[in-house]
C-alpha cells in the first residue's frame, strides 16, 4: 500500500495593509458626508411674547447685542464678552460704519435672557440712545397659547 504524502498547506494570510486602506477610505467617506449641527454659542431663555413680529428677509440685519443671565454683554458677529465702556465705543463705530455705507436706518436688536438683570438691559438701551439709534427691538419667543 502506498500512502500519499500530503503537503501541509500554509495558513491563509490576511493582508493587513489592504484592510487598513479600506478602513481609511470608509473614515474619509464618513467625514466627508457627515453633517455637523451648529450649536449656539450662548444659551438664552428668551422671554415669551404674544405680539412678537417676525423680521423680513429683505431687511438689513440689525446690530445684535446679547445680555446673558449673569449680566455679561456680547456684541457683534464675533459674540465675545465686552465691558459696557468698550461697548459704547464699538457700537458708535459700528453705527458710523453702517451709516457711511448708506444701508438706510441703523437698527439694533437686544437678545436678553429672561433672568438677565434689568439694569444691564437699561444700560444697553442708554448706549443705543447715545448712538442716536431710533429703531430698537428685542428678541422673544412665541408664547404657547
JOCORRA-V955580 format. One line per field, one symbol per residue. phi: phi as a letter, one per 30 degrees, with the letter a starting at -180 (. if undefined). psi: psi as a letter, one per 20 degrees, with the letter a starting at -180 (. if undefined). burial: + if it has 24 or more other C-alpha atoms within 12 Angstrom, else -. A space follows every 50 residues. Layout:
BEGIN
phi->???
psi->???
burial->???
END
This chain:
BEGIN
phi->.ccdcdddddddccddddddedddddddddddcdccddcddbcbcdddbc cdccdddcdddddcbccdddjdcbbiddhddbdddddedddddddddddd dididdcbbcccddcddddddddddddddddidccbbbdbcdddd
psi->ppppopppqqqpppohghgggghggggggghhiqqppppqhpoqnqqqpi kqqpqqhjqpqrpppporhjjppqqahhkqqqqhghggghggghghghhh iljbppqqppnqqijqphhhhhgghghhhhjlphoprqprqppo.
burial->-----------------------------------------+-+-+---- -----------++++++++-++++++-----+-+--++--++-++----- -----+++++++++-+---++-+++-++--+-+--+++++-----
END
